[in-house]
């Protein structure tokens, strides 16, 4: 067994040779026997490939281990779903220290009313991407259909008749530099989420996200009362 023990500076595994089963050797005046095998994988689940080989019928052949990763992608859209944005942003406490997420004790003063998402991609993948949002928490992330959620707005795509931003189109990858999408919510929300949808070109290439930055603007929570009727009663 060639056990992968570590990696070199290029990322290739380093191997240590181990004898799993003591063989029968003619030099010991014992009839030699054969056990043919060949398998490669992470046998001990330590993240480094291992290789098991056996004597090939005493032919004098030897094994050369070459490690290579072949990337294949499913062609269905992939969805990256964020946590609630109020859990992701940095928040300064009254004593000046920074914490991750807005504490629930003060959340009513910091509901989200505007969102900006900035994404960038590496140059070694291709496909398309789009950014969508959910104004409130998604109850079951396992059955997401991205088309059920609105597209973020593209600040570079403006309706000349209204001078308003329009929903983004699917963008090609690699995208030069970074792309920013924005949206202003109709009412402030405590738990909006972002969906980044990735569309691979084919099984051999797909968009590779390099960074995602979330920015939010907040307002105190508001209460909206609709259709309220006062009824006079003896009780």
Buried (B, 14 or more C-beta within 10 A) or exposed (E): BBBBEEBEEEEBBEBEEEEEEEBEEEEEEEEEEEEEEEEBEEBEEEEBBBBBBBBBEEEEEEEEBEBEEEEEBEEEBBBBBBEBBBEBBEBEEEEEEEEEBBEEEEBEEBBBBBBBBBBBBEEEBBBBBBBBBBBEEBEEEEEBEBEEBEBBBBBEEEEEEEEEBBBBEEBBBBBEEEBBBBBEBEEBBBBBBBBBBBBBBEEEBBBBBEEBEBEBEBBEBEEEEEEEEEEEEEE
